[in-house]
Amino acid sequence: MDEGGFLAHHDYAELARYDEQLIKPAILLADAVHLRSHRLDLLLGEKRDLEMTGKFAPIYAEYSGISSRNDKAELQFYGLEEVDLLTPEELAFYTAKQAEESALTSRLKSVPFPTNVAKLREQRARDREQIAPYTVHWNRLLDRAEPYIRARRSRLNEAIDAFESETLDNLVDRGLLIQDPWDGLPKSRPRQIQDNLSGPNAEFERAFESMSADLALSPSSVMVDDDVRSLIGARGIAESDAGLVVAGAIGLMKLVSGVSILPMDEVADVRDELRDYIAPFRSFIINVSSGVDWESIDDVEREQLLAITWEAQVAPAISEMQAHVRSAGFVRNAADVLAEGNEAFKAIGLAVGTWSAAGLVGFSTLAATAAAVPPVLKTVLRSIRANEQSKQNRAYFVHALSRTKAVRRARRRRGDG
């Protein structure tokens, strides 16, 4: 979907998959993620339209419209035949009846209500008697429209299922994700009518302008995806320096071995398993990202700079950490503890000089935490030089991620061993 453009019905599910992949590295890195996605605007719009299929006015308008157009592609989309539509004669008939009923209703409303209760009841009875023939016509119309109503509901339910993500909903339930649409206003029929009167893309444009305004006024940093960044840039809204740093850190996280192949529905469990290693690694790559000038480059150059930054600053730290893990002294002191899953050993990830990242809030809440060194680890930690601690252990998350069962399963499915 681009500036009010149309997305093919069979591609709707790609929006949910896109959002899942967009936030996957952030979920692994952050305490929580706040996602604002136009997918949710579309989802709420489909739910509103589904509700409207139970109301006469919108169904009459839609059914009259599809009958007037008699478009073969539209009929094929809904699985309808031409016989399921109103004929030109029927359209003319119901249009005339609608005009008659509207005129009658206006005339009846113009008659003052009697102050006598009995006479008021008599007047209302006469009004209902005059309206009754039109009610018969509209009930016949609804019977005629039944194939369209069923097909419309079926397509709307398909779209709702495609736009929804059980994986993302589970992350919400676990407190790791907040999901919001771009547009903060409720999706209602009156709002839809107002937007339609403003133009064919008014609903999308209004939602985007709302999101852009919130972004411009936000007191915290916000990481946005590349397409949104280019659109808001065209409106003169600049992404904050802190937001660029967060975006850079997330980009570096994507390059961690195992992240790309990790199934999205296992991310939360892996995150819980590696929670003790997240804070130092998060602080490490934020520190790396903060030293890079992300503002003066385009999207292509950003990808190149990410790769260069990874190779120059992140990969060496990981290599040193891996060499240290393979060292005899480390194995002798700690490997057996790791094999048993001892919680004390897991604390190494937090015990070595955590870095402060407080205040970087936006796409995710980033706040490093500290942990005391358990007494059982003092002997191990003394054997590691102070300047090696920050280089090696801050990257231990990468090693731990590669050893998780989820990543190993994913690699076997890919044939990577």
Secondary structure, DSSP 8 states (H G I E B T S, - for coil): --TT----GGGHHHHHHHHHHHHHHHHHHSSEEEEE-HHHHHHHHHHHHHHHTTSHHHHHHHHHHHHHH--HHHHHHHT--GGGS--HHHHHHHHHHHHHHHHHHHHHHHS---SSHHHHHHHHHHHHHHHHHHHHHHHHHHHHHHHHHHHHHHHHHHHHHHH--HHHHHHHHTTSEEEE-S--S---HHHHHHHHHH-TTHHHHHHHHHHHHHHHH-SS-----HHHHHHHHHTT----HHHHHHHHHHHHHHTSTTTTTS-GGGHHHHHHHTHHHHHHHHHHHHHHHHTS--TT--HHHHHHHHHHHIIIIIHHHHHHHHHHHHSHHHIIIIIHHHHTT-HHHHTHHHHS-----TTEESSEEE--------GGGHHHHHTS-HHHHHHHHTTHHHHHHHTSHHHHHHHHHHT--
